[in-house]
């Protein structure tokens, strides 16, 4: 599929240096901002959550919290 409505990204910055990780997050953000796409990022890096529109926390197979982020950070503003 060239234009899937949903992208599932498992640890997209996990093995990357900070600069490359920021570039990946900027790309994902630009895809989302272009419209009609949902991106789900699964990560252990809680700092990345600050760029998300919505954060869903999981523990032991269950949802432990949800949060809507009215003012997501730009990826360059995330403190790694």
FENWO-V445446 format. One record per run of one state. SS is the DSSP state (H for helix, E for strand, C for the rest). FROM is the first residue (numbers start at 1). LEN is the number of residues. Records with the same first field share a line. If there is no record, write none. Layout:
# FENWO-V445446
SS->FROM-LEN + FROM-LEN
This chain:
# FENWO-V445446
C->1-5 + 11-7 + 34-4 + 43-3 + 52-2 + 60-2 + 69-6 + 78-3
E->6-5 + 38-5 + 54-6 + 62-7
H->18-16 + 46-6 + 75-3
